[in-house]
Amino acid sequence: MMAKQIVSGTARHFKDYKPDLSPRKAEPLPEKEMTHTENTSISRYVWLPMDWDEEKPVIRWKKEWTV
């Protein structure tokens, strides 16, 4: 009877668990300065925007791409 063992083990594991329901003030996450030092001009891959024509992915050619 593996199911009984699992249930009793779970009950023993959580028997002393008491959730902390005290109200807390929301604080913002610490801000981290994001610096990008990678030189993407020498990448070996390119990300292109993709459109969908019904259920078929399509990459439309453009003379110039902008971000």
C-alpha positions, 0 to 999 in steps of 0.5 A: 500500500504505497499510497497510505505510506505517502499520505502518512509521510506527507502528514508527518512532514507538514504537521508542524507547518503554520503559514505566516499570514501576517500582513507585510508592506510591499517593497520594491525589488532592488534595482540592478543597473543593466549594462550590456558589454557584448559586442553584438555586431560580431554575432553569429546569429540574427534575430528577425521578426516573424509574422504568421500567415494563418498557421505558417511562420513568415519572415518578410524581407526588408531592405533595412531592419530597425529595433 
